[in-house]
C-alpha cells in the first residue's frame, strides 16, 4: 500500500497577497481555490498562480511546515518562492 503524500503550498492571489495551505491532493485543492470554493481568503481575492509547492511523507511534518510558513513575513515567503531563501546554518 502506498504511503499518503501531503503537500504544503503557497498561492499568489490576484491582489498580490499570499495564501498558505496544506492538502493530500494538490490538484483537486488547487481547482477548489480557482473556483473560489477553496477557502475564505482565496474566495474573496481569487488566485493568480501556484507560487510554491512542497511534498511531505508525513502529516505531522506537513502541518508543522504549514504553520511555519503562515508565520513568515511576506519578504521571507517571496525569498522562498524565488529560490533565494536559504535556511540559516548554525
Residue pairs with C-beta under 8 A, 6 or more apart in sequence:
3 57
4 24
4 59
5 24
5 55
5 56
5 57
6 22
6 23
6 24
6 55
6 56
6 57
6 58
6 59
6 61
6 62
7 22
7 23
7 24
7 25
7 26
7 29
7 53
7 54
7 55
7 56
7 62
8 20
8 21
8 22
8 53
8 54
8 56
8 62
8 65
8 66
8 69
9 20
9 21
9 22
9 23
9 26
9 29
9 30
9 50
9 51
9 52
9 53
9 54
10 18
10 19
10 20
10 50
10 51
10 52
10 53
10 69
10 77
10 80
10 81
11 18
11 19
11 21
11 30
11 33
11 42
11 47
11 48
11 49
11 50
11 51
12 18
12 47
12 48
12 49
12 51
12 81
13 19
13 41
13 42
13 45
13 46
13 47
13 48
14 45
14 46
14 47
14 48
15 45
15 46
17 41
17 45
18 51
18 74
18 77
19 33
19 39
19 41
19 42
19 45
19 47
20 66
20 69
20 70
20 77
21 29
21 33
21 38
21 39
21 66
22 62
22 63
22 65
22 66
23 29
26 53
29 38
30 38
30 47
30 50
32 38
33 39
33 42
33 47
34 47
36 42
36 43
36 46
37 43
38 47
51 81
52 77
52 80
52 81
54 65
56 62
56 65
69 77
69 80
72 80
76 85
79 85
